[in-house]
């Protein structure tokens, strides 16, 4: 890749990091950017997953205090997330390039729909929590659907966090803040599991991944500082429009 292409990839990753910090859905920026630079779809997906790991790690650390007292859930759900992420990564690498390429527009469209429904998912989770106070659930109840959502996340990470939040919101009773923290550590586990599997695939474009990782980290910092200035809702709908337009274009 030329220095200009690397710089463009870094800028796309910075945009993804900023959008993730503000509203979520950053993969909808960085993944299509790699496709536009001529990176094959599977290599783009793999490289993007590896590059965005630092962003997931930082977000998990930021939510650490809200994980206190959730040890039993983590003991069941994190292994389920890891196994699902690995399985999703395996399926991805066993998928023919042309097959994955044909799925890309529909996955972008699905991710756009998930992002558009993000506030409704959040509202539905809050409504459910208001009606189930005092009930208890086995951690295993959450682990099984978390594992299923993790398979999707390992295969294609766009929209994964919203899907995981919906799953834990239906199967776990707790405050939304603590559920969001649980979602964050599960999304991190899924991404790292898939990325670790990808390390040995020969599909990671390492220089590109390094530049994007730095860009995503810087973008996340800037996004965090802009959180009180820019509207997360406006950012989210901008990503939804861009993702939908790209899906239509690829179709």
Secondary structure, DSSP 8 states (H G I E B T S, - for coil): --HHHHHHHHHHHHHHHHHHHHTS-THHHHHHHHHHTT--HHHHHHHHHHHTHHHHHHHHHHTGGGGTT-HHHHHHHHHHHHHHHHHHHHHHHTS-HHHHHHHHHHHHHHHHHHHHTHHHHHHHHHHHHHH-TT----HHHHHHHHHHHHHHHHH--TTHHHHHHHHHHHH--S-HHHHHHHHHHHHHHHHHHHHHHHTTTT---HHHHHHHHHHHHHHHHHHHHHTTTS-HHHHHHHHHHHHHHHHHHH-
